[in-house]
Amino acid sequence: MLKKRIKNLFILILFMIIFDGFIYYKTGSLSPSTIKNNIFVIGVYLITCLIIYIVSREKG
């Protein structure tokens, strides 16, 4: 289960890098708000995984 979440996290980061690279290629710059949004999304993903882990551990 943990391996699947880590794999999904790396896929999420990979897509963010590709998307940010595309934005940088088209505009020539990358706004700080885009980077903050990426960090926010990764943080929400990690917190969600932690909550799911805690809830599943209490049931099991």
C-alpha positions in Angstrom: 0.0 0.0 0.0 2.8 2.4 0.9 4.7 1.6 -2.3 1.6 2.5 -4.3 1.2 5.8 -2.6 4.9 6.6 -3.2 4.6 5.6 -6.8 1.5 7.9 -7.2 3.5 10.7 -5.5 6.3 10.4 -8.0 3.8 10.3 -10.9 2.2 13.5 -9.5 5.6 15.2 -9.3 6.5 14.0 -12.8 3.3 15.5 -14.3 3.9 18.8 -12.4 7.5 19.0 -13.8 6.2 18.3 -17.3 3.4 20.9 -16.9 5.8 23.5 -15.4 8.3 22.8 -18.2 5.6 23.4 -20.8 4.6 26.7 -19.1 8.2 27.7 -19.0 8.7 26.8 -22.6 5.6 28.8 -23.7 6.0 31.9 -21.6 9.8 32.0 -20.9 9.2 32.3 -17.1 7.6 30.5 -14.3 5.6 32.4 -11.7 6.2 31.9 -8.0 2.4 31.3 -7.5 2.7 28.2 -9.8 5.5 26.8 -7.6 3.5 27.6 -4.5 0.5 25.8 -5.9 2.6 22.7 -6.7 3.9 22.6 -3.2 0.4 23.0 -1.8 -0.9 20.1 -4.0 1.9 17.9 -2.8 1.3 18.8 0.8 -2.4 18.1 0.5 -1.6 14.7 -1.1 0.8 13.8 1.8 -1.7 14.9 4.5 -4.5 12.9 2.8 -2.3 9.8 2.6 -1.5 10.3 6.3 -5.1 10.6 7.3 -6.0 7.5 5.2 -3.1 5.6 6.9 -4.3 6.6 10.4 -7.9 5.7 9.7 -7.1 2.4 8.1 -4.8 1.5 11.0 -7.5 2.2 13.6 -9.9 -0.1 11.8 -7.5 -2.9 11.2 
